[in-house]
Amino acid sequence: MRCTEHLSSASYAAIHRFDDAVIEHGERGGSLVPCAVQPRDLAIVHAVWRYKFLTTSQLLELWWPDTAPWAGQRRLLKLFNAGYLDRFRPLARRGSYPWTYRIDREGLRLLQAAGVVGRREQYEHRAIYDYNYVLHDVQLNAWVIEWRRLLGERLIEWRARPASSRRRACECIGR
C-alpha cells in the first residue's frame, strides 16, 4: 500500500465525524429482555469487552460483512436489550450517528459463565459525557479493522492495549 492511497473502509471514514460531540445514551424500554445467545453473540460480546468500544459500523463490518445492515443492527439491539452490551452515541444536530457499544454487567457475567474471562473480572460502569473519552479507542479499532481488510489472512493477530484486566494476548478482532 502506498502512502498516497486512500483508506476506503466505511467504518474507518465514519469514525472521524465524531470529534467534540456530546453523548446520547441508549435507553432500554424497562426490564432486561432475555435472548438465546448464539456463538456469534458470545464472540461479539467478547470482542467488545476486549477492545472496550466498537461502533455499529465496525461490528457490522466484522460479523455481517455481506448482509443487509438491518440484520446486524437488529441482533445488536437484542444484545443491548438483554443487558449484554451498553450503547451510546454522539448527539447530532441533524440525523444520528451510529451507536458505540461497550460491555454491560450481564455481558461480563455471560463471558464469565462461558469461561472466556476470569471470575475475578469486575464490572465497573463509568459514565461517559464526552465522546473524546472513547475516540482514541474507536479510531484505533478502526485502524486495525482497516488493516485486517487490507491484509486479510496475513494479519496474524492484534493485541489490545494492555490494561490491568487485559494482560494476556488477544486474538485479532473478529477472529
BANU-491952 format. One record per residue: residue number from 0; chain; x, y, z of N, C-alpha, C in turn. Coordinates in pm, 1 decimal. Layout:
! BANU-491952
+-----+-----+----------+----------+----------+----------+----------+----------+----------+----------+----------+
! seq ! mol !      n_x !      n_y !      n_z !     ca_x !     ca_y !     ca_z !      c_x !      c_y !      c_z !
+-----+-----+----------+----------+----------+----------+----------+----------+----------+----------+----------+
! NUM !   A !        X !        Y !        Z !        X !        Y !        Z !        X !        Y !        Z !
...
+-----+-----+----------+----------+----------+----------+----------+----------+----------+----------+----------+
***
This chain:
! BANU-491952
+-----+-----+----------+----------+----------+----------+----------+----------+----------+----------+----------+
! seq ! mol !      n_x !      n_y !      n_z !     ca_x !     ca_y !     ca_z !      c_x !      c_y !      c_z !
+-----+-----+----------+----------+----------+----------+----------+----------+----------+----------+----------+
!   0 !   A !     84.0 !   -117.4 !      0.0 !      0.0 !      0.0 !      0.0 !     88.1 !    123.2 !      0.0 !
!   1 !   A !     59.4 !    216.0 !    -87.4 !    135.8 !    339.9 !    -93.1 !     80.8 !    441.1 !      6.1 !
!   2 !   A !    164.4 !    533.7 !     45.5 !    121.9 !    637.1 !    139.7 !     13.8 !    726.5 !     80.2 !
!   3 !   A !      7.0 !    734.1 !    -51.4 !    -90.7 !    820.8 !   -115.9 !   -224.1 !    752.8 !   -139.4 !
!   4 !   A !   -232.2 !    620.4 !   -114.9 !   -358.1 !    550.2 !   -134.0 !   -456.3 !    588.1 !    -23.4 !
!   5 !   A !   -583.0 !    598.9 !    -61.4 !   -687.8 !    635.9 !     33.0 !   -742.9 !    511.1 !    101.3 !
!   6 !   A !   -751.7 !    514.2 !    233.4 !   -813.5 !    405.4 !    306.4 !   -964.0 !    418.1 !    288.3 !
!   7 !   A !  -1028.1 !    310.4 !    243.7 !  -1165.8 !    324.0 !    198.4 !  -1270.8 !    257.0 !    285.1 !
!   8 !   A !  -1235.1 !    199.1 !    396.2 !  -1332.5 !    130.5 !    478.0 !  -1439.5 !    227.5 !    527.4 !
!   9 !   A !  -1564.4 !    185.3 !    518.0 !  -1674.9 !    269.9 !    563.4 !  -1664.4 !    297.5 !    713.3 !
!  10 !   A !  -1625.4 !    195.5 !    791.2 !  -1615.8 !    216.0 !    935.7 !  -1501.3 !    311.6 !    970.0 !
!  11 !   A !  -1391.9 !    307.1 !    893.1 !  -1279.7 !    398.0 !    918.2 !  -1319.7 !    543.0 !    891.2 !
!  12 !   A !  -1384.4 !    566.5 !    777.7 !  -1424.5 !    702.2 !    741.4 !  -1528.7 !    756.6 !    838.8 !
!  13 !   A !  -1618.5 !    672.2 !    884.8 !  -1726.9 !    716.3 !    972.7 !  -1676.1 !    762.0 !   1109.2 !
!  14 !   A !  -1566.3 !    706.7 !   1155.6 !  -1514.1 !    737.5 !   1288.9 !  -1475.8 !    884.3 !   1302.3 !
!  15 !   A !  -1421.3 !    942.1 !   1199.3 !  -1365.1 !   1076.5 !   1210.1 !  -1469.7 !   1186.8 !   1204.9 !
!  16 !   A !  -1597.3 !   1153.6 !   1205.0 !  -1703.6 !   1253.4 !   1211.3 !  -1739.2 !   1288.3 !   1355.0 !
!  17 !   A !  -1683.3 !   1218.6 !   1453.1 !  -1730.8 !   1226.1 !   1590.6 !  -1664.5 !   1331.6 !   1678.8 !
!  18 !   A !  -1568.6 !   1403.3 !   1628.7 !  -1491.9 !   1493.5 !   1714.4 !  -1582.0 !   1592.0 !   1790.0 !
!  19 !   A !  -1555.3 !   1608.7 !   1920.4 !  -1619.7 !   1706.5 !   2008.6 !  -1770.9 !   1693.1 !   2018.6 !
!  20 !   A !  -1822.2 !   1574.2 !   2023.4 !  -1967.0 !   1553.7 !   2029.6 !  -2013.0 !   1522.4 !   2171.3 !
!  21 !   A !  -2133.6 !   1568.0 !   2205.2 !  -2199.5 !   1536.8 !   2331.8 !  -2263.4 !   1398.5 !   2317.6 !
!  22 !   A !  -2286.9 !   1329.4 !   2428.9 !  -2329.4 !   1189.5 !   2426.6 !  -2480.5 !   1172.6 !   2448.4 !
!  23 !   A !  -2539.5 !   1082.9 !   2369.2 !  -2675.8 !   1033.8 !   2389.8 !  -2662.6 !    887.9 !   2432.4 !
!  24 !   A !  -2724.0 !    850.7 !   2543.3 !  -2715.7 !    713.9 !   2593.5 !  -2837.6 !    633.7 !   2549.6 !
!  25 !   A !  -2815.0 !    506.4 !   2517.5 !  -2924.3 !    418.6 !   2478.9 !  -3016.2 !    394.1 !   2597.7 !
!  26 !   A !  -3144.9 !    389.9 !   2571.7 !  -3244.7 !    366.4 !   2675.6 !  -3313.6 !    233.3 !   2649.6 !
!  27 !   A !  -3321.2 !    152.0 !   2751.3 !  -3397.5 !     27.8 !   2741.8 !  -3541.1 !     58.2 !   2781.0 !
!  28 !   A !  -3634.0 !    -11.5 !   2722.1 !  -3774.7 !     13.1 !   2747.0 !  -3827.5 !    -45.7 !   2876.5 !
!  29 !   A !  -3748.2 !    -67.8 !   2973.6 !  -3791.1 !   -127.5 !   3100.8 !  -3690.4 !   -229.8 !   3147.1 !
!  30 !   A !  -3741.1 !   -347.5 !   3187.1 !  -3651.4 !   -451.8 !   3236.3 !  -3578.4 !   -519.6 !   3120.3 !
!  31 !   A !  -3474.2 !   -593.4 !   3154.8 !  -3395.9 !   -663.7 !   3053.3 !  -3480.6 !   -770.5 !   2984.7 !
!  32 !   A !  -3454.9 !   -789.8 !   2855.5 !  -3528.4 !   -888.1 !   2776.0 !  -3432.3 !  -1001.2 !   2741.1 !
!  33 !   A !  -3451.7 !  -1119.9 !   2800.1 !  -3359.8 !  -1231.1 !   2771.0 !  -3361.1 !  -1269.1 !   2623.3 !
!  34 !   A !  -3247.5 !  -1316.2 !   2576.4 !  -3239.9 !  -1367.1 !   2439.0 !  -3150.8 !  -1491.1 !   2439.0 !
!  35 !   A !  -3177.0 !  -1580.6 !   2344.6 !  -3094.9 !  -1701.5 !   2330.6 !  -2960.6 !  -1659.5 !   2271.5 !
!  36 !   A !  -2853.8 !  -1690.8 !   2341.7 !  -2720.4 !  -1649.0 !   2299.9 !  -2663.2 !  -1749.6 !   2201.1 !
!  37 !   A !  -2623.8 !  -1699.3 !   2085.2 !  -2562.0 !  -1778.8 !   1979.8 !  -2409.7 !  -1767.5 !   1992.7 !
!  38 !   A !  -2332.6 !  -1858.8 !   1932.1 !  -2186.1 !  -1848.5 !   1938.2 !  -2134.2 !  -1713.0 !   1887.0 !
!  39 !   A !  -2197.0 !  -1660.1 !   1781.5 !  -2153.6 !  -1528.9 !   1730.2 !  -2177.4 !  -1420.4 !   1834.0 !
!  40 !   A !  -2288.2 !  -1429.2 !   1909.8 !  -2316.6 !  -1330.9 !   2014.6 !  -2205.8 !  -1329.8 !   2119.2 !
!  41 !   A !  -2163.8 !  -1449.1 !   2160.1 !  -2056.1 !  -1460.5 !   2258.3 !  -1927.6 !  -1398.0 !   2203.0 !
!  42 !   A !  -1897.4 !  -1421.8 !   2076.2 !  -1777.9 !  -1363.2 !   2013.3 !  -1788.3 !  -1211.0 !   2007.1 !
!  43 !   A !  -1906.3 !  -1160.0 !   1979.2 !  -1926.3 !  -1014.1 !   1972.5 !  -1907.9 !   -952.0 !   2110.2 !
!  44 !   A !  -1971.8 !  -1009.0 !   2210.5 !  -1959.9 !   -955.7 !   2346.9 !  -1814.4 !   -962.9 !   2392.9 !
!  45 !   A !  -1746.1 !  -1071.8 !   2359.2 !  -1605.5 !  -1085.4 !   2396.4 !  -1520.0 !   -978.6 !   2327.9 !
!  46 !   A !  -1543.1 !   -954.4 !   2200.3 !  -1466.8 !   -851.7 !   2127.8 !  -1492.1 !   -713.3 !   2186.5 !
!  47 !   A !  -1616.1 !   -683.9 !   2221.2 !  -1647.0 !   -553.4 !   2280.6 !  -1577.6 !   -540.6 !   2416.1 !
!  48 !   A !  -1576.7 !   -647.3 !   2494.6 !  -1504.7 !   -643.5 !   2623.6 !  -1355.4 !   -620.9 !   2600.8 !
!  49 !   A !  -1299.8 !   -693.7 !   2505.4 !  -1156.3 !   -690.3 !   2479.1 !  -1109.6 !   -554.9 !   2427.3 !
!  50 !   A !  -1186.5 !   -494.8 !   2337.6 !  -1143.3 !   -371.3 !   2271.1 !  -1212.5 !   -247.5 !   2324.3 !
!  51 !   A !  -1289.3 !   -261.8 !   2432.2 !  -1353.1 !   -153.6 !   2505.7 !  -1470.7 !    -90.2 !   2431.9 !
!  52 !   A !  -1451.7 !    -42.9 !   2310.2 !  -1557.3 !     26.0 !   2236.9 !  -1552.8 !    -13.6 !   2090.3 !
!  53 !   A !  -1667.4 !    -54.5 !   2035.9 !  -1680.1 !    -81.6 !   1892.9 !  -1809.9 !    -18.6 !   1844.5 !
!  54 !   A !  -1805.4 !     46.3 !   1729.4 !  -1924.2 !    111.9 !   1675.2 !  -2009.4 !     12.4 !   1596.9 !
!  55 !   A !  -2131.0 !     52.9 !   1568.7 !  -2220.6 !    -30.3 !   1488.3 !  -2155.3 !    -65.1 !   1355.5 !
!  56 !   A !  -2098.5 !     33.9 !   1287.0 !  -2037.8 !      6.8 !   1156.1 !  -1920.0 !    -89.3 !   1167.6 !
!  57 !   A !  -1841.9 !    -79.9 !   1275.0 !  -1731.0 !   -173.7 !   1294.6 !  -1783.0 !   -315.1 !   1318.3 !
!  58 !   A !  -1884.1 !   -327.9 !   1402.9 !  -1940.8 !   -459.9 !   1430.5 !  -2006.3 !   -520.1 !   1306.9 !
!  59 !   A !  -2075.3 !   -437.8 !   1228.8 !  -2136.6 !   -487.3 !   1105.4 !  -2030.8 !   -534.1 !   1006.5 !
!  60 !   A !  -1922.0 !   -460.0 !    997.2 !  -1813.7 !   -497.9 !    905.9 !  -1748.1 !   -629.4 !    947.8 !
!  61 !   A !  -1738.0 !   -652.5 !   1076.9 !  -1672.0 !   -773.3 !   1126.9 !  -1761.1 !   -897.1 !   1123.1 !
!  62 !   A !  -1889.3 !   -883.5 !   1160.8 !  -1974.4 !  -1001.6 !   1175.0 !  -2087.5 !  -1013.2 !   1073.3 !
!  63 !   A !  -2116.0 !   -907.8 !   1002.1 !  -2220.1 !   -913.4 !    898.3 !  -2169.5 !   -844.4 !    771.8 !
!  64 !   A !  -2054.2 !   -885.6 !    719.3 !  -1994.0 !   -811.2 !    607.0 !  -2072.6 !   -819.6 !    476.4 !
!  65 !   A !  -2142.8 !   -927.2 !    452.8 !  -2210.2 !   -946.1 !    324.4 !  -2361.6 !   -953.1 !    337.6 !
!  66 !   A !  -2415.2 !   -892.0 !    442.8 !  -2559.7 !   -894.1 !    461.8 !  -2611.7 !   -751.4 !    475.5 !
!  67 !   A !  -2742.1 !   -738.4 !    469.0 !  -2804.4 !   -607.4 !    488.4 !  -2778.0 !   -560.0 !    631.1 !
!  68 !   A !  -2751.7 !   -431.1 !    649.8 !  -2719.7 !   -380.1 !    784.2 !  -2827.7 !   -407.2 !    888.6 !
!  69 !   A !  -2953.0 !   -411.6 !    848.7 !  -3060.7 !   -427.7 !    946.5 !  -3050.2 !   -558.7 !   1023.1 !
!  70 !   A !  -2995.6 !   -663.9 !    960.6 !  -2983.1 !   -793.0 !   1030.0 !  -2890.6 !   -779.9 !   1151.3 !
!  71 !   A !  -2775.0 !   -718.5 !   1131.4 !  -2681.6 !   -697.8 !   1241.6 !  -2732.7 !   -596.6 !   1342.0 !
!  72 !   A !  -2794.6 !   -491.0 !   1293.2 !  -2848.5 !   -389.0 !   1383.5 !  -2955.6 !   -448.8 !   1475.0 !
!  73 !   A !  -3037.3 !   -535.0 !   1419.7 !  -3143.4 !   -599.0 !   1498.4 !  -3083.0 !   -688.8 !   1607.1 !
!  74 !   A !  -2977.5 !   -763.4 !   1572.0 !  -2913.6 !   -851.0 !   1670.7 !  -2843.8 !   -769.6 !   1779.0 !
!  75 !   A !  -2777.3 !   -660.9 !   1741.9 !  -2711.6 !   -574.9 !   1840.1 !  -2814.5 !   -514.1 !   1935.1 !
!  76 !   A !  -2931.7 !   -480.4 !   1883.0 !  -3037.5 !   -428.4 !   1968.5 !  -3081.9 !   -534.1 !   2069.1 !
!  77 !   A !  -3090.9 !   -660.0 !   2026.2 !  -3127.3 !   -768.2 !   2119.0 !  -3021.2 !   -784.0 !   2227.8 !
!  78 !   A !  -2894.1 !   -776.6 !   2190.2 !  -2786.4 !   -788.8 !   2289.1 !  -2788.6 !   -671.1 !   2386.4 !
!  79 !   A !  -2825.1 !   -554.0 !   2336.4 !  -2839.3 !   -436.1 !   2421.7 !  -2957.2 !   -454.1 !   2517.6 !
!  80 !   A !  -3072.4 !   -493.4 !   2464.9 !  -3192.6 !   -509.4 !   2547.3 !  -3178.7 !   -621.3 !   2650.5 !
!  81 !   A !  -3091.7 !   -718.7 !   2622.5 !  -3066.1 !   -826.1 !   2718.9 !  -2964.7 !   -784.0 !   2825.8 !
!  82 !   A !  -2902.9 !   -666.9 !   2809.4 !  -2807.0 !   -617.5 !   2907.6 !  -2665.6 !   -666.9 !   2887.5 !
!  83 !   A !  -2639.2 !   -732.0 !   2774.2 !  -2503.1 !   -779.6 !   2745.8 !  -2413.6 !   -665.2 !   2700.0 !
!  84 !   A !  -2472.2 !   -571.3 !   2626.7 !  -2398.1 !   -456.4 !   2576.2 !  -2467.9 !   -327.7 !   2619.4 !
!  85 !   A !  -2390.3 !   -224.6 !   2637.8 !  -2440.5 !    -89.5 !   2660.9 !  -2411.2 !    -11.5 !   2533.6 !
!  86 !   A !  -2488.5 !     92.3 !   2507.0 !  -2462.2 !    169.8 !   2385.6 !  -2486.2 !    318.0 !   2409.4 !
!  87 !   A !  -2413.4 !    396.3 !   2332.7 !  -2423.1 !    541.7 !   2336.9 !  -2374.3 !    593.0 !   2202.8 !
!  88 !   A !  -2400.5 !    720.5 !   2176.4 !  -2354.2 !    779.7 !   2051.1 !  -2345.1 !    930.4 !   2065.5 !
!  89 !   A !  -2264.9 !    990.4 !   1979.1 !  -2260.1 !   1136.4 !   1978.5 !  -2395.0 !   1191.7 !   1933.7 !
!  90 !   A !  -2435.4 !   1300.0 !   1994.3 !  -2559.9 !   1365.9 !   1958.8 !  -2536.2 !   1450.0 !   1833.6 !
!  91 !   A !  -2622.6 !   1434.6 !   1734.5 !  -2607.3 !   1506.0 !   1607.5 !  -2711.0 !   1617.1 !   1597.0 !
!  92 !   A !  -2674.2 !   1724.0 !   1528.0 !  -2769.9 !   1832.8 !   1504.4 !  -2880.1 !   1787.7 !   1409.4 !
!  93 !   A !  -2839.7 !   1711.3 !   1308.9 !  -2935.1 !   1654.4 !   1213.1 !  -2902.7 !   1507.8 !   1197.4 !
!  94 !   A !  -3004.0 !   1424.0 !   1186.0 !  -2980.1 !   1281.3 !   1169.4 !  -2927.8 !   1219.9 !   1297.8 !
!  95 !   A !  -2852.1 !   1112.5 !   1283.7 !  -2795.6 !   1047.5 !   1401.7 !  -2666.4 !    976.0 !   1364.0 !
!  96 !   A !  -2580.5 !    962.3 !   1461.9 !  -2457.6 !    885.7 !   1446.5 !  -2486.0 !    740.1 !   1481.1 !
!  97 !   A !  -2400.7 !    648.0 !   1436.0 !  -2419.7 !    508.1 !   1476.7 !  -2387.2 !    491.9 !   1625.3 !
!  98 !   A !  -2445.6 !    390.3 !   1684.1 !  -2420.7 !    360.6 !   1824.4 !  -2278.3 !    310.2 !   1843.3 !
!  99 !   A !  -2222.1 !    339.4 !   1959.3 !  -2095.6 !    281.8 !   2002.9 !  -2129.7 !    187.9 !   2118.0 !
! 100 !   A !  -2075.2 !     67.2 !   2112.5 !  -2106.9 !    -35.3 !   2212.1 !  -1990.7 !    -57.0 !   2306.8 !
! 101 !   A !  -2025.2 !    -88.9 !   2432.1 !  -1929.2 !   -130.5 !   2533.7 !  -1995.7 !   -240.3 !   2615.4 !
! 102 !   A !  -1916.7 !   -308.8 !   2693.4 !  -1968.5 !   -420.0 !   2773.0 !  -2063.7 !   -366.8 !   2880.7 !
! 103 !   A !  -2165.8 !   -444.6 !   2911.2 !  -2255.4 !   -411.7 !   3022.0 !  -2247.7 !   -525.9 !   3124.3 !
! 104 !   A !  -2309.1 !   -506.3 !   3237.7 !  -2296.7 !   -600.8 !   3350.5 !  -2329.3 !   -745.0 !   3309.9 !
! 105 !   A !  -2440.7 !   -765.6 !   3241.5 !  -2479.7 !   -901.4 !   3202.3 !  -2382.4 !   -959.7 !   3099.2 !
! 106 !   A !  -2320.4 !   -874.8 !   3020.0 !  -2221.5 !   -921.6 !   2923.5 !  -2100.4 !   -981.2 !   2991.5 !
! 107 !   A !  -2053.6 !   -916.6 !   3097.4 !  -1940.6 !   -971.2 !   3171.9 !  -1980.2 !  -1102.7 !   3239.2 !
! 108 !   A !  -2100.4 !  -1108.9 !   3293.2 !  -2147.5 !  -1234.1 !   3354.3 !  -2154.2 !  -1345.8 !   3249.7 !
! 109 !   A !  -2200.2 !  -1313.8 !   3130.9 !  -2205.9 !  -1411.7 !   3022.3 !  -2066.8 !  -1464.8 !   2989.7 !
! 110 !   A !  -1969.8 !  -1375.3 !   2977.0 !  -1832.3 !  -1415.6 !   2945.7 !  -1772.5 !  -1499.9 !   3057.9 !
! 111 !   A !  -1802.8 !  -1465.8 !   3182.1 !  -1753.2 !  -1544.3 !   3295.5 !  -1816.6 !  -1683.0 !   3297.5 !
! 112 !   A !  -1947.0 !  -1689.9 !   3273.3 !  -2015.9 !  -1819.6 !   3273.6 !  -1965.7 !  -1910.0 !   3161.5 !
! 113 !   A !  -1925.2 !  -1849.6 !   3049.9 !  -1873.6 !  -1926.5 !   2935.9 !  -1725.3 !  -1960.2 !   2953.1 !
! 114 !   A !  -1662.5 !  -1908.9 !   3058.6 !  -1520.9 !  -1934.9 !   3081.5 !  -1427.8 !  -1855.7 !   2991.1 !
! 115 !   A !  -1479.1 !  -1750.9 !   2930.0 !  -1399.1 !  -1669.1 !   2838.4 !  -1311.8 !  -1570.2 !   2915.1 !
! 116 !   A !  -1362.7 !  -1519.4 !   3025.8 !  -1284.9 !  -1430.4 !   3112.7 !  -1289.1 !  -1487.0 !   3253.3 !
! 117 !   A !  -1195.7 !  -1445.4 !   3334.9 !  -1186.1 !  -1497.4 !   3470.7 !  -1296.6 !  -1448.3 !   3562.2 !
! 118 !   A !  -1322.3 !  -1524.5 !   3665.4 !  -1425.4 !  -1489.4 !   3765.3 !  -1388.9 !  -1363.0 !   3842.7 !
! 119 !   A !  -1261.5 !  -1330.2 !   3847.4 !  -1217.4 !  -1213.1 !   3923.3 !  -1242.2 !  -1081.0 !   3850.0 !
! 120 !   A !  -1271.6 !  -1088.4 !   3720.9 !  -1301.7 !   -966.2 !   3645.8 !  -1423.9 !   -900.3 !   3706.3 !
! 121 !   A !  -1418.6 !   -769.4 !   3722.7 !  -1530.8 !   -697.8 !   3781.8 !  -1583.6 !   -594.8 !   3684.3 !
! 122 !   A !  -1714.9 !   -578.0 !   3689.1 !  -1779.1 !   -478.4 !   3604.8 !  -1775.9 !   -343.7 !   3675.5 !
! 123 !   A !  -1731.9 !   -243.5 !   3604.0 !  -1731.9 !   -107.9 !   3657.8 !  -1792.1 !    -16.4 !   3552.8 !
! 124 !   A !  -1911.0 !     33.3 !   3581.9 !  -1977.9 !    124.0 !   3487.5 !  -1922.2 !    264.0 !   3506.1 !
! 125 !   A !  -1866.3 !    317.0 !   3400.6 !  -1813.3 !    453.8 !   3404.7 !  -1900.2 !    541.5 !   3316.8 !
! 126 !   A !  -1943.5 !    652.2 !   3374.4 !  -2025.9 !    746.6 !   3298.4 !  -1940.7 !    811.5 !   3189.5 !
! 127 !   A !  -1997.5 !    823.4 !   3072.2 !  -1928.9 !    889.5 !   2961.0 !  -2011.9 !   1010.6 !   2921.1 !
! 128 !   A !  -1950.7 !   1127.8 !   2931.2 !  -2020.4 !   1251.3 !   2898.5 !  -1965.2 !   1316.6 !   2772.3 !
! 129 !   A !  -1845.8 !   1275.5 !   2733.2 !  -1777.6 !   1337.3 !   2619.9 !  -1721.9 !   1227.1 !   2530.7 !
! 130 !   A !  -1753.6 !   1233.1 !   2402.4 !  -1709.3 !   1128.5 !   2311.3 !  -1557.3 !   1127.0 !   2293.8 !
! 131 !   A !  -1490.5 !   1236.0 !   2325.3 !  -1344.3 !   1237.4 !   2316.9 !  -1282.2 !   1132.9 !   2408.4 !
! 132 !   A !  -1354.1 !   1094.1 !   2514.8 !  -1305.4 !    991.7 !   2606.9 !  -1286.3 !    858.1 !   2535.3 !
! 133 !   A !  -1371.6 !    827.3 !   2439.6 !  -1366.3 !    698.0 !   2370.3 !  -1307.3 !    708.1 !   2230.4 !
! 134 !   A !  -1289.7 !    828.7 !   2181.7 !  -1249.9 !    848.7 !   2042.8 !  -1119.7 !    778.3 !   2005.8 !
! 135 !   A !  -1020.3 !    782.8 !   2091.9 !   -892.1 !    717.3 !   2062.3 !   -910.6 !    567.3 !   2042.2 !
! 136 !   A !   -983.7 !    503.4 !   2132.7 !  -1005.0 !    358.6 !   2122.1 !  -1083.5 !    323.0 !   1996.3 !
! 137 !   A !  -1184.8 !    401.1 !   1965.6 !  -1266.3 !    375.4 !   1846.5 !  -1182.9 !    393.4 !   1720.1 !
! 138 !   A !  -1101.3 !    498.1 !   1716.7 !  -1015.6 !    521.2 !   1599.8 !   -909.1 !    412.8 !   1587.2 !
! 139 !   A !   -850.8 !    370.7 !   1697.5 !   -751.8 !    263.3 !   1694.3 !   -814.4 !    135.6 !   1640.5 !
! 140 !   A !   -933.5 !    102.0 !   1687.2 !  -1003.1 !    -16.1 !   1637.4 !  -1035.7 !     -2.2 !   1489.0 !
! 141 !   A !  -1068.0 !    118.3 !   1444.7 !  -1094.4 !    140.9 !   1301.8 !   -968.3 !    113.2 !   1219.2 !
! 142 !   A !   -853.4 !    155.3 !   1270.8 !   -727.1 !    127.2 !   1201.0 !   -703.0 !    -22.9 !   1189.8 !
! 143 !   A !   -723.5 !    -95.0 !   1298.6 !   -699.3 !   -239.3 !   1298.0 !   -794.4 !   -309.0 !   1201.2 !
! 144 !   A !   -919.5 !   -268.0 !   1200.8 !  -1016.3 !   -327.4 !   1108.2 !   -976.3 !   -298.3 !    963.9 !
! 145 !   A !   -928.4 !   -178.3 !    939.5 !   -883.6 !   -142.8 !    803.5 !   -762.7 !   -227.5 !    764.0 !
! 146 !   A !   -667.4 !   -243.4 !    854.8 !   -551.1 !   -328.3 !    825.9 !   -595.1 !   -472.5 !    803.1 !
! 147 !   A !   -692.0 !   -518.1 !    879.5 !   -744.9 !   -653.6 !    859.9 !   -804.3 !   -667.9 !    720.6 !
! 148 !   A !   -878.2 !   -564.9 !    677.6 !   -938.3 !   -568.8 !    544.4 !   -831.2 !   -570.8 !    436.3 !
! 149 !   A !   -728.3 !   -489.8 !    453.1 !   -621.3 !   -479.9 !    353.3 !   -531.6 !   -603.1 !    351.3 !
! 150 !   A !   -499.8 !   -657.8 !    468.9 !   -405.3 !   -769.2 !    477.4 !   -471.5 !   -905.9 !    473.8 !
! 151 !   A !   -599.2 !   -911.9 !    506.4 !   -669.0 !  -1040.8 !    506.4 !   -603.7 !  -1139.1 !    601.5 !
! 152 !   A !   -578.4 !  -1258.7 !    553.1 !   -521.6 !  -1365.6 !    636.0 !   -376.6 !  -1338.7 !    676.6 !
! 153 !   A !   -312.7 !  -1242.2 !    614.3 !   -174.1 !  -1210.8 !    651.6 !   -164.9 !  -1139.2 !    785.9 !
! 154 !   A !   -276.2 !  -1081.8 !    832.9 !   -277.6 !  -1022.7 !    966.6 !   -294.0 !  -1137.0 !   1066.7 !
! 155 !   A !   -190.8 !  -1163.9 !   1140.9 !   -188.8 !  -1280.0 !   1229.0 !   -269.7 !  -1255.3 !   1355.4 !
! 156 !   A !   -245.1 !  -1143.5 !   1423.5 !   -321.4 !  -1112.5 !   1543.4 !   -308.8 !   -965.2 !   1575.9 !
! 157 !   A !   -398.5 !   -920.6 !   1660.2 !   -398.6 !   -783.9 !   1711.3 !   -405.9 !   -794.9 !   1862.0 !
! 158 !   A !   -308.8 !   -739.2 !   1926.4 !   -305.5 !   -742.7 !   2072.5 !   -359.0 !   -609.7 !   2123.7 !
! 159 !   A !   -467.1 !   -618.3 !   2197.2 !   -529.5 !   -497.6 !   2251.8 !   -434.4 !   -430.4 !   2349.7 !
! 160 !   A !   -456.7 !   -302.7 !   2369.7 !   -377.0 !   -226.9 !   2464.8 !   -385.3 !   -293.2 !   2601.1 !
! 161 !   A !   -271.4 !   -321.5 !   2665.3 !   -277.7 !   -388.9 !   2795.0 !   -344.2 !   -300.4 !   2899.9 !
! 162 !   A !   -424.7 !   -360.8 !   2980.5 !   -486.0 !   -296.4 !   3096.5 !   -479.2 !   -398.5 !   3209.0 !
! 163 !   A !   -512.8 !   -357.2 !   3328.4 !   -499.9 !   -449.1 !   3441.4 !   -579.3 !   -577.5 !   3418.6 !
! 164 !   A !   -694.3 !   -568.3 !   3353.0 !   -775.2 !   -687.9 !   3332.1 !   -753.9 !   -750.0 !   3194.4 !
! 165 !   A !   -665.5 !   -692.5 !   3112.9 !   -646.1 !   -742.6 !   2976.7 !   -498.2 !   -767.2 !   2948.4 !
! 166 !   A !   -429.2 !   -835.7 !   3035.9 !   -285.9 !   -854.3 !   3020.7 !   -247.7 !   -966.2 !   2925.2 !
! 167 !   A !   -335.8 !  -1061.7 !   2903.2 !   -297.2 !  -1171.7 !   2814.9 !   -315.9 !  -1134.4 !   2669.1 !
! 168 !   A !   -248.4 !  -1205.5 !   2582.5 !   -255.1 !  -1175.8 !   2439.9 !   -396.5 !  -1192.1 !   2388.5 !
! 169 !   A !   -434.4 !  -1105.8 !   2296.8 !   -569.1 !  -1108.1 !   2240.4 !   -562.3 !  -1148.2 !   2093.4 !
! 170 !   A !   -665.7 !  -1216.4 !   2049.9 !   -673.8 !  -1256.3 !   1910.0 !   -709.8 !  -1136.2 !   1825.3 !
! 171 !   A !   -700.1 !  -1151.2 !   1697.8 !   -737.3 !  -1047.6 !   1604.0 !   -886.3 !  -1017.2 !   1617.2 !
! 172 !   A !   -926.1 !   -893.9 !   1597.5 !  -1067.1 !   -856.3 !   1603.6 !  -1146.8 !   -940.6 !   1507.7 !
! 173 !   A !  -1253.4 !  -1000.1 !   1557.6 !  -1346.4 !  -1074.4 !   1473.3 !  -1302.6 !  -1214.2 !   1437.5 !
! 174 !   A !  -1194.2 !  -1261.5 !   1491.4 !  -1145.6 !  -1396.5 !   1458.4 !  -1184.3 !  -1492.7 !   1566.9 !
+-----+-----+----------+----------+----------+----------+----------+----------+----------+----------+----------+
***
